[in-house]
Amino acid sequence: MQLKAFSSELRIFPRIPMVATIAFSVFLFTLCSALAQVEVTVPGQGRVGTIVKVENGVVGITNTFLRQRAFAKECVGACFYANVTKTKIWVCRNSDCNLDCSGREPVGGC
């Protein structure tokens, strides 16, 4: 069962038109896992998004960048294991970036 904690949108510098828009959501699944995401639209540049997942004590962070005139998302992920941090970089053409931290090495997928 998924419980949506909150979702909102915030305009940075509301008196200056189109500087940046931030949208964020936080979802709570169980006591052992959670998900939070933030997306920022920067006019003239593109969209930047961050997803933070906690599963079985491992924190996984995925950053995505979609350039304004591009069709592929650039993905950068990091898995924070108990004793080590490991990273992964990949590109997704037609879908979202997904990071899997369940194994010994991070796996990037689309």
N, C-alpha and C positions, 0 to 999 in steps of 0.2 A: 504494500500500500504506500502511495506517495503522498506526502503532506507538503503542500506549497506554503512556505513561510511568508514570503512577500515578493512582490515584483514591482518595479517602479521605473520611471524615466526621469532624468534630471538634466536640465540645460545648464551648462557652465556659462557664466557671464550672460545672463538672460537679457540684458539690455543691449548687448552687441549681437546682431543677428548672425546666426550660423557659425559660431565659433566651434562648438563641439556639443554633441549630445551623448549622454551616457545612459544606457539601459542596463539594469541588473536584476537578477533573480537568485533566490536562494531556495533550495529544495532540501528537505530532510527526509531520509529514507528510514533508517533505523539508528540505533545508538552507535553502530559501527561504521556507518557510511553516510556521506553527505555530498552535496553538489552545490556549487555557487558559480554563477557566470556573470561577466560584465562585458558589454560591447560599447565601444566608443566610435562615433563617426566623426572624422576630421574632414571638413569640407576642402576639396581640392587635393586630398591625399588618398583617402580610402577609409576602410573600417579596420579597427583593431579589436580583437576579442580575447578574453581570458576565461578559461574554465578551470575550476579547482575541484578535484574529486578526492574524497578520502574513502578508501576501501580496505578493510582488514588492517588498519594501522599504517597503510602506505598512502602518502599524499602524492597525487599526480596533478601537475599544472600544465595546461596546454595554452599556448599563445598563438593566435592566428592573425595574419595580416593579408587583407585583400586590397590591392591597389585599385585606384579609382577606375582605370581603364583596363584592368586585367581580368582574366577568367579563371585564374588558378589562385588558390589560397596557399600562402607560405605558412608552414606549421613548425613550431618549436615546442618540444615537450620536455619535461623533467619529472623523474620519479624520485621521490625522497624516501628511500628505504631506511631501515633502522640505523645502519652504519655507513651508508654511502649514498651519494646522489649521482644518478646517471641521466644523460640527456639524449635526445633524438631530434633530428631535423628532417623534414620531408615536405612534399608538395601534394596537394589534392586539387584535381582539376574540376570535378563536377559535384563535390559533396563536402561535408564538414570534416574537420580534422578530429580524429579519435585516437586517444593515447591509452594503451593497455599497460598497466604496471603490475599485472598479476604474476609475471614470470621473473626470472633473474635479471633480464634486460628489458628496457622499455621497447614496446612495439608500436610504431606509428601506422595508422590506417586511415582510410577514407570512407 
